[in-house]
Amino acid sequence: MSDRGYRDYFNVLGVSRDANSKEIKQAFRKLAREYHPDVNSDDDSAEEKFKEVSEAYEVLSDPEKRRRYEQFGEYWNQTSGMPGFDVDFGRYGNFDEFINELLGRFGGSQRQTGFRGGGSGAEDYFGTHGRASIKLDAEVKVKIRFDEAFRGTERTLSVNGEKVQVRVPKGVKTGSKLRLKGKGNHQPGTGRRGDLYLNLQVQSHPVWRIDGDHIRAELPVSFQELVLGGNVKLIIPDGEAELVIPPGTSLEKIFRLKGKGWPSNGGRGDLLLSLSLQIPSNWTKEEFVLLEKLKLLQNEDLRKHWLASAEL
């Protein structure tokens, strides 16, 4: 592993913090081909970038290493070089338990105040004489609603007793960070103050789901709409739309409304709608009569091929 300090491996691979193993592998393959030394023989920086990408993949592709990295950040592998210090990360419930034990082992105190930060190494917590020092930069999680992330919003936060107005741009996602310069922790006696990083957490929505730059949802449809087709009026995140369902549409069909998805880099992704068949819970007598007629008129054996294939 590299000893060059903390790196944001998700940022190195260009993936979101909730990326799955398939997305991480795809990102690595793309970057590895781009920066491989064999195809960049005249570019010394490419080899360094290739090593960085490989290091990120080594950690994020390993479930245990990724778990520790996500739980402890830059400290996930920090203690491997400390003599006489062997850590079982699995027994810590959170970062604070971990850092408190570190403070105890090194004879420090636990008098840190303000926000917990995300620095570059153990020296940020331990002074030259083993005493705990104030971490100037800080990070806090801020929950925002789906509509606030979609449209952008403004929030008033209380930071160390100070009211701070924050503008959240549209299109942020869970894991997006906003930097408030000079709003972190104070260092007593020096007047120095670090920065505050807001780690945004977008709350889930009962209908819409963010998928990269797209928005996904399931659209309830009736049996007759699948068979006969029809026009369906929709409420979408930023207004209304009309969807044309062709006759004979199957449930596997996914409809795409271009440019109606998540705001991204000045543009928009797409809105992707999959279909969900809804069976009425209450039927009228007339409806049952019509269904019985339809059953009698049905002349195609829909299970013919299934039965033939199912026989052993």
Summary of the structure (lengths in Angstrom):
residues: 312
radius of gyration: 27.5
end to end distance: 54.1
largest distance: 89.5
contacts: 775
relative contact order: 0.08
helix: 34%
strand: 24%
